[in-house]
Amino acid sequence: MITLLSKEVWMRIKNSSLYFVLVLALIAMFGFNNQVLADTSNVNPLTKTFEAHGGLDKWASKGAMIYTLEGFPLTPQVAKPNKSTVDLKNRYNLIESEEFTVGFNGETAWSVPGPDAVGLPPRFFSLGSFYFIGMPFVFGDQGTVITDAGTTSFKGKTYRAVNIGYKKGTGYTSKDDYVLLIDTDTDRLALIHHSVTENADVDRVTWVFDEWQEVDGLLVPAQLTFYPGWNPENPGEGFVTVIKNASFSDDSPDPSIYNPPSGAVIDNSPEVH
């Protein structure tokens, strides 16, 4: 059961550095390449992990992913259930809830009923919310540099570590780096920590994949916990997100659903590099 943010908890987050860190974490995840797979010679350290999650070929065969997020602790609006329809070929996204609709068609990000409906820039939320749902497969995108990093422990357990970097010009935040911790018993992705490239009280944040679910032969997240910072022995207070009603389709959605409707407010926030 997910407890949505109370007004008191939200104000504590809003008035602390956690809000800023979470926004930056979304920025770090926003806007990577369309789904063009990397040269497989560069993904050897993740080959078994991709296979353990169903395989890059099966992922690449899908046209769309649909799922509902609940409990994402960035704003009270996005903590409530919201449904994403992601075009996996082009990385367009349509996010719908009772309080807002957000869309991104590859060029334009927009929101209804207005710019404050989500509580943060729609440009960042539209694809940043998808990036961790698509892990580990998004690390097969072109421009990704994957290298072995030995082993790392988290809460007393040792994991195989893999470094993820990006070639210059890849996405909007090519300076970001990720460290993936792989369960040596299952080859599944267990958790990640990654850099925050803007000024913040912490320079890394952590996402733990608590539970996985199999959907159409692919293993995708069912529950994640976000921790501000990287403290492998004592990560502190975590914030849980649940992914429900996940499904895939072989075909991409009608692209017109991602275009701003009449009355939508266009997000003109600057792109992040």
DAGIMO-V108766 format. One record per run of one state. SS is the DSSP state (a for helix, b for strand, c for the rest). FROM is the first residue (numbers start at 0). LEN is the number of residues. If there is no record, write none. Layout:
ss = <SS SS>
from = <FROM FROM>
len = <LEN LEN>
This chain:
ss = <c a c a c b c a c a c a c b c a c b c b c b c b c a c a b c b c b c b c b c b c b c b c a c b c>
from = <0 6 14 16 29 36 37 39 42 43 52 55 60 63 70 75 79 81 87 91 96 100 104 108 112 121 131 136 140 141 143 154 156 166 177 182 188 195 203 215 217 228 238 249 254 258 264 266>
len = <6 8 2 13 7 1 2 3 1 9 3 5 3 7 5 4 2 6 4 5 4 4 4 4 9 10 5 4 1 2 11 2 10 11 5 6 7 8 12 2 11 10 11 5 4 6 2 7>
